[in-house]
Amino acid sequence: MNNAALQEEKTNWGLGVFYGLGEVGSQLSWYMINTYLTIYYTDIVGLSAGAISAIMLIARIWDAINDPMMGTIADRTHTRWGRFRPYLMFAPPFLALFNLLTFTVFPVQGLKKVIICLICYIGAGMAYTAVNLTYCALVNVIARGSQVRMNYASCRAIGNGVVQMILSAAAMPLILYFGKSDTPNAHGYFMTALCCSIAMLPCFWLCAWKCKETVHIAPPSGEKKSVLKTLPLLCKNKNLMIVVFAVFAGAMGSMARMSMLTFYVIYVVGNPMMIAPIFTTMTVCQLIGNFLLPWGTKTFGKKTYMLITSFTQIAGMFVMFLIPANNSAFLLVISGIIGFTMCNANICTGMLSDCIEYGDWKHGVREEGLTYSFLSFGVKLATAITGAVTVLLLAKIGYVPNAEQTEATKNGINMLVNLFPAVIILISNIAMLFYELTPKKMDEIYRDLDARRTGV
């Protein structure tokens, strides 16, 4: 596809709907782990802070090996369905199984309990990598143009917003309903995970069925380089490294906040019934932000729109930290503003597609699966660090499960939910200031790549 064709490439919004279903499946899989696993481990399984930290650390050490390995395998997969679609067809049942095992309380104690939790969590992470990494890379083989890929990434973001809105409103009520209790219990968590796991399967299968791999770009050298040669070249791609760091730090801030937000509402706000309204307000506003992503990224450019939304998010967190949490209307308004700006996480997906083109142009390396493994590992590393750090910080500030907290502990929870994430997200945006791939730069890259391949 030459540069003139790129300018004429149109977004197929019907295809975008099916592509967005893949994100619905991903969120149905990972929502419970991302939002409730820490409190499930502490309050239900009874793991210590040290045990949870060890589980997260070991799992991420394995991910450092597994994620690039999975990306390399995907890049070298050749089937009649393509490189990435087979994983959306055949891996989701394994993901569903490990999701259920992760929220299963086994009748063992001590070290055996920790080891079983570790095995289940690693299994869920590996299955999620196989599905989500290939799903993310799929956008590069269903479209070529930078803005068209961004538009499909926006469809993914909308899918994210829709399912987050549903889950934020329904997850805790479902946990309480299935548990037949006013407080969450093991049976409630398991049954809710089961519902999510069943619902995710057709989402991945429909995505794989409709999103055919129609864009075929030969490797710059005509053949795939070995991983040992490719990894150093990917690390030299400074724009890729900026995006990966921004995703890692941004995800760490966002996940730290989301994993602790339940604690904040229960113990600082003092009203567990506000969990659903706050989470729902955030996700509804995030969905609105996702719908505006094509406009925002086209009008301002990906980098500028990323910075605008991020600094607005940081301001919202500082305001919530400083003002007492005794006004429900205020909490919902600020939560709505923060939720709207959370759409910016999906801008990085469009940036990563541009980084792949830049890597091809600058360093002669084009490995979609391996490139997305950097992103996958960054997100999971952020999940692990936030899970380990926040649970240790909870212990440090004096948190006692299922008990009335002291004022000092409540202030500490407020810091963990609002101030700590704001600082981390601010650091991620400082790095983003050095990102270079503007729309003008991408036009130049596409022209040069077309000329290189056609010999013109």
Long-range contacts (C-beta under 8 A, 24 or more apart in sequence): 1-144, 1-215, 1-450, 2-450, 2-454, 3-443, 3-446, 3-447, 3-450, 6-144, 6-145, 6-446, 7-145, 9-143, 9-144, 9-145, 9-148, 10-148, 11-143, 11-148, 11-151, 11-152, 11-294, 13-155, 15-142, 15-152, 15-210, 15-211, 16-151, 16-152, 16-154, 16-155, 17-155, 18-206, 18-207, 18-209, 18-210, 18-211, 19-138, 19-139, 19-142, 19-152, 19-155, 19-156, 19-207, 19-210, 19-211, 20-155, 20-156, 20-158, 20-159, 21-159, 21-203, 21-204, 21-206, 21-207, 22-88, 22-135, 22-138, 22-156, 22-159, 22-203, 22-204, 22-207, 22-208, 22-211, 23-135, 23-156, 23-157, 23-159, 23-160, 23-163, 24-159, 24-160, 24-162, 24-163, 24-200, 24-203, 25-92, 25-131, 25-135, 25-200, 25-201, 25-203, 25-204, 25-207, 26-128, 26-131, 26-132, 26-135, 26-200, 27-159, 27-160, 27-163, 27-164, 27-167, 28-163, 28-167, 28-196, 28-197, 28-199, 28-200, 28-203, 29-95, 29-96, 29-99, 29-128, 29-131, 29-196, 29-197, 29-200, 30-128, 30-132, 31-163, 31-164, 31-167, 31-171, 31-196, 32-99, 32-103, 32-171, 32-189, 32-192, 32-193, 32-196, 33-99, 33-102, 33-121, 33-124, 33-383, 34-255, 34-258, 34-259, 34-383, 35-167, 35-171, 35-258, 35-259, 35-262, 36-171, 36-175, 36-184, 36-189, 36-262, 37-102, 37-121, 37-259, 37-387, 38-259, 38-387, 38-390, 38-391, 39-184, 39-259, 39-262, 39-263, 40-103, 40-184, 40-189, 41-117, 41-391, 42-391, 42-394, 42-401, 43-184, 43-401, 43-402, 44-105, 44-184, 44-185, 44-186, 44-189, 45-105, 45-113, 45-117, 47-113, 47-114, 47-117, 49-391, 49-392, 49-394, 49-395, 51-114, 51-117, 52-387, 52-388, 52-391, 53-387, 53-388, 53-391, 53-392, 54-114, 54-118, 55-114, 55-117, 55-118, 55-121, 56-383, 56-384, 56-385, 56-387, 56-388, 57-384, 57-388, 58-118, 58-122, 59-118, 59-121, 59-122, 59-125, 59-380, 59-384, 60-380, 60-381, 60-384, 60-385, 62-122, 62-125, 62-126, 63-125, 63-129, 63-376, 63-377, 63-380, 63-381, 63-384, 64-377, 66-125, 66-126, 66-129, 67-129, 67-133, 67-373, 67-374, 67-376, 67-377, 67-380, 68-227, 68-231, 68-370, 68-373, 68-374, 68-377, 70-126, 70-129, 70-130, 70-133, 70-369, 70-373, 70-376, 71-133, 71-137, 71-367, 71-369, 71-370, 71-371, 71-372, 71-373, 71-376, 72-227, 72-367, 72-369, 72-370, 72-373, 73-369, 74-133, 74-134, 74-137, 74-368, 74-369, 75-224, 75-367, 75-368, 75-369, 75-370, 76-224, 81-208, 81-213, 82-141, 82-212, 82-213, 83-134, 83-137, 83-141, 83-213, 83-369, 84-134, 84-135, 84-137, 84-138, 84-141, 84-213, 84-368, 84-369, 85-134, 85-138, 85-208, 85-211, 85-212, 85-213, 86-208, 87-130, 87-131, 87-134, 87-135, 88-131, 88-134, 88-135, 88-138, 88-204, 88-205, 88-207, 88-208, 89-204, 89-205, 89-208, 91-127, 91-130, 91-131, 92-131, 92-200, 92-201, 92-204, 92-205, 93-201, 94-127, 94-130, 95-124, 95-127, 95-128, 95-130, 95-131, 95-197, 95-200, 96-197, 96-198, 96-200, 96-201, 97-127, 97-197, 98-123, 98-124, 98-126, 98-127, 99-124, 99-193, 99-196, 99-197, 100-190, 100-193, 100-194, 100-197, 102-193, 103-189, 103-190, 103-192, 103-193, 104-190, 105-186, 105-190, 125-380, 129-373, 129-376, 129-380, 131-204, 132-376, 133-369, 133-372, 133-373, 133-376, 134-369, 135-204, 135-207, 136-349, 136-352, 136-372, 136-375, 136-376, 137-368, 137-369, 137-371, 137-372, 138-207, 138-211, 138-213, 139-349, 139-353, 140-215, 140-353, 140-356, 140-368, 141-213, 141-214, 141-215, 141-216, 141-368, 142-211, 142-212, 142-213, 142-214, 142-215, 143-215, 144-215, 144-217, 146-350, 146-353, 146-354, 146-357, 146-439, 146-442, 146-446, 147-294, 147-297, 147-298, 147-439, 149-350, 149-353, 150-293, 150-294, 150-297, 150-298, 150-302, 150-347, 150-349, 150-350, 150-353, 151-294, 153-293, 153-346, 153-347, 153-349, 153-350, 153-353, 154-290, 154-291, 154-293, 154-294, 154-297, 154-346, 156-346, 156-349, 157-290, 157-293, 157-343, 157-345, 157-346, 158-287, 158-290, 158-291, 160-286, 160-290, 160-346, 161-283, 161-286, 161-287, 161-288, 161-289, 161-290, 161-291, 161-343, 162-287, 164-283, 164-286, 164-287, 165-280, 165-283, 165-284, 165-286, 165-287, 167-196, 167-283, 168-276, 168-279, 168-280, 168-282, 168-283, 169-276, 169-279, 169-280, 169-283, 172-275, 172-276, 173-276, 183-402, 217-360, 217-366, 218-453, 219-366, 220-360, 220-364, 220-365, 220-366, 220-452, 221-364, 224-367, 225-365, 225-367, 227-370, 230-365, 230-367, 230-370, 231-370, 233-359, 233-363, 233-364, 233-365, 234-359, 234-363, 234-365, 234-367, 234-370, 234-371, 234-374, 236-363, 237-355, 237-358, 237-359, 237-362, 237-363, 237-365, 238-434, 238-436, 239-351, 239-354, 239-355, 239-358, 239-435, 239-436, 239-437, 240-352, 240-355, 240-358, 240-359, 240-371, 240-374, 242-431, 242-432, 242-434, 242-435, 243-348, 243-351, 243-352, 243-355, 243-375, 243-435, 244-374, 244-375, 244-378, 245-378, 245-428, 245-431, 246-306, 246-348, 246-428, 246-429, 246-431, 246-432, 246-435, 247-345, 247-348, 247-375, 247-378, 247-379, 247-382, 247-428, 248-378, 248-379, 248-381, 248-382, 248-428, 249-382, 249-424, 249-425, 249-427, 249-428, 249-431, 250-310, 250-344, 250-345, 250-348, 250-424, 250-425, 250-428, 251-345, 251-378, 251-379, 251-382, 251-383, 252-382, 252-385, 252-386, 252-424, 253-420, 253-421, 253-422, 253-423, 253-424, 253-425, 253-428, 254-342, 254-345, 254-421, 254-425, 255-382, 255-383, 255-386, 255-387, 256-386, 256-389, 256-390, 256-416, 256-420, 256-421, 256-424, 257-317, 257-417, 257-418, 257-420, 257-421, 259-386, 259-387, 259-390, 260-390, 260-394, 260-413, 260-416, 260-417, 261-417, 263-394, 263-399, 263-413, 263-416, 263-417, 264-325, 264-413, 264-414, 264-416, 264-417, 267-405, 267-409, 267-410, 267-413, 268-325, 268-410, 268-413, 268-414, 268-417, 269-325, 269-326, 269-331, 271-328, 274-328, 274-331, 277-328, 277-332, 278-331, 278-332, 278-335, 281-332, 281-335, 281-336, 281-339, 282-335, 282-336, 282-338, 282-339, 282-342, 283-339, 284-336, 284-339, 285-335, 285-336, 285-337, 285-338, 285-339, 285-340, 286-339, 286-340, 286-342, 286-343, 288-340, 289-339, 289-340, 289-341, 289-342, 289-343, 289-344, 290-343, 290-346, 292-343, 293-343, 293-346, 293-347, 297-347, 297-350, 301-438, 301-439, 302-347, 302-350, 302-351, 302-354, 302-437, 303-351, 303-432, 303-435, 303-437, 303-438, 305-344, 305-347, 306-344, 306-347, 306-348, 306-351, 306-429, 306-432, 307-429, 307-432, 307-433, 309-340, 309-341, 309-343, 309-344, 310-341, 310-344, 310-425, 310-428, 310-429, 310-432, 311-429, 312-337, 312-340, 312-341, 313-337, 313-338, 313-341, 313-342, 313-344, 313-422, 313-425, 314-422, 314-425, 314-426, 314-429, 316-341, 317-418, 317-419, 317-421, 317-422, 317-425, 318-418, 318-419, 318-422, 320-417, 320-418, 321-414, 321-415, 321-418, 321-419, 321-422, 325-414, 348-375, 351-435, 351-437, 354-437, 354-442, 355-437, 357-442, 357-445, 357-446, 357-449, 358-437, 358-445, 360-449, 361-445, 361-448, 361-449, 390-416, 393-420
